[in-house]
């Protein structure tokens, strides 16, 4: 009889996926065990097929004996879908509702958790610059995947994306020429150095790591949809404990605080944009 988990009998595939995730955690310390099982299964299956493995047990063996094989799998397990000024109305709301409050602080810290290749980090840096906050702000951009962090640090994006990013910027309430923020070189757009100067990129794993400084703003957009409820509760508790009283938590438009353990600790201030504020004591 197959093992029972949460009252249900596991299939052979589910057992193999569980063993693979346990192996990743024991060998490398990356914890995907509380990611949404449907999402993680889809990503593992796709990786197995593309990489040419016949069985999951073959994949497990390979990642345990060869770290480069694990790094390739890690890339496919990480969530790296992003763009500059993604969901422009969120950034417009951030500019009109959050920035005026941030302007009352002598110094502002922002944490972009799950920053991927950095597009949303630079989007926030542009807004803070335009609103006169650049000199008294520090942005901390974190991700568990060190390869995407390296790409984020370069601030180099495909020139083919710039038309879309420019449209997003305008819809987000941009007040300057978007072309002022990058240098075009061959097939790439390189973000200007003054934007990078206020960004610190660092490795941080939301599944296992702890509180990240004391922040006025935490953004983690379109990441928690890949977590199960247990991990969502852990991560939101981490964000709550990382925020100062009155600090802002910004989630993705398909994410919500409803029914999570820390829901009572936040006030929803923008329903459509999923912006919350930690209760004042």
Secondary structure, 3 states (H helix, E strand, C coil): CCCEECCEECCHHHHHHHHHHHHHHHHHCCCCCCECHHHHHHHHHHHHHHHCCCCHHHHHHHHHHCHHHHHHHHHHHCCCCCCCCCCHHHHHHHHHHHHHHHCCCCCEEEEEECCCCCHHHHHHHHHHHHCCCHHHEEEEEEECCHHHHHHHHHCEEEHHHHHHHHHHHHHCCCCCCHHHHEEEECCEEEECHHHHCCEEEEECCCCCCCCCCCEEEEEECCCHHHECHHHHHHHHHHHHHHEEEEEEEEECCCCCCCCCCCHHHEEEEECCCCEEEECCC
